[in-house]
């Protein structure tokens, strides 16, 4: 499903990640997939993929390349 206010999350951490994505990316710019309780995989129209995750130690959303 694409990023939008209608994407369903299951945890507070995923909600924080989705909020970050919706602030920093245009609506429907990314295809999203829930990975873990604290992670969402995002793929753009070029097929580039990144994982956004909630970093408990830093108390913020971070990202890493998807392998």
Secondary structure, 3 states (H helix, E strand, C coil): CECCCCCCCCCHHHHHHHHHHHHHCCCCCCEEEEEECCEEEEECCCCCEEEEEEECCCCEEEEEECC
